[in-house]
Amino acid sequence: MIRISEMRDLGTVEAFVLAADVDRASEIFEHYLWVVGGDPDTIMLRELELQQLNEPANDAVYEALEFGCEGLVLRDPDGEWGFVSAEGPSG
């Protein structure tokens, strides 16, 4: 079962992480922070249910869950949401 975690550092890095459990979500998010230059020592996390998300993040997370794999739902600089699997970009 894939769980939804909202994760962020104390800076501006934020993502919805889809993973089997909190430990795996933290691992995925820490790797993402390493890539984008965030601070892995300041991670904040909260687990969510799909109905707790606001639009348009709700739609993006719902679509990402249909892939059935772990990854990140991220917002780009233009405000568009997209999914990146833990194995790489989705098409």
C-alpha positions in Angstrom: 0.0 0.0 0.0 1.3 3.4 -0.9 1.1 6.2 1.7 1.1 9.9 1.1 3.5 12.1 3.1 3.8 15.9 2.8 7.5 16.7 3.3 9.5 19.9 3.3 12.7 21.4 4.6 12.8 24.7 6.4 13.6 26.4 3.1 11.4 26.3 0.0 11.7 22.6 -0.9 8.4 20.8 -0.6 6.9 17.6 -2.1 4.2 15.0 -1.6 6.0 11.7 -1.3 4.4 8.4 -2.2 6.0 5.5 -0.4 5.3 2.3 1.5 6.1 3.8 4.9 7.5 6.9 6.6 11.1 5.6 6.5 11.0 5.0 2.8 9.4 8.4 2.2 12.2 10.1 4.2 14.8 8.2 2.2 13.2 9.4 -1.1 12.8 13.0 0.1 16.4 13.1 1.5 17.7 12.0 -1.9 15.6 14.7 -3.6 17.0 17.3 -1.1 20.5 16.2 -2.0 19.8 16.8 -5.7 18.2 20.2 -5.3 20.4 21.5 -2.5 17.9 21.4 0.4 18.7 20.8 4.1 18.1 17.1 5.1 18.6 18.1 8.8 15.4 20.1 8.8 12.8 17.8 7.3 9.2 18.2 8.4 6.7 15.5 7.6 3.0 14.8 8.0 1.1 11.9 6.6 -2.1 12.7 4.7 -5.1 11.0 3.2 -6.1 11.9 -0.3 -9.2 13.8 0.8 -7.0 16.2 2.9 -5.2 17.6 -0.2 -6.3 20.8 -1.9 -6.7 21.3 -5.6 -4.7 21.0 -7.9 -2.3 18.9 -5.7 -5.1 16.5 -5.1 -5.5 15.7 -8.8 -1.7 15.3 -9.3 -1.4 13.0 -6.3 -4.4 11.0 -7.4 -2.9 10.5 -10.9 0.5 9.6 -9.4 -1.2 6.9 -7.2 -2.5 5.3 -10.4 1.1 4.4 -11.4 1.3 2.2 -8.2 4.9 3.1 -7.5 6.9 5.2 -5.1 8.0 8.7 -6.0 7.5 12.5 -5.6 4.7 14.8 -6.7 6.4 18.2 -7.2 5.3 21.7 -8.3 7.4 23.3 -11.0 8.2 27.1 -11.0 5.1 27.7 -13.2 2.9 26.1 -10.6 2.2 22.9 -12.5 2.3 19.6 -10.6 4.0 16.4 -11.9 5.1 13.0 -10.7 8.7 11.7 -10.7 9.0 8.0 -9.8 11.7 6.8 -7.4 13.2 5.2 -10.5 13.2 8.3 -12.7 10.8 10.6 -14.6 7.5 9.3 -15.8 6.2 9.8 -19.3 
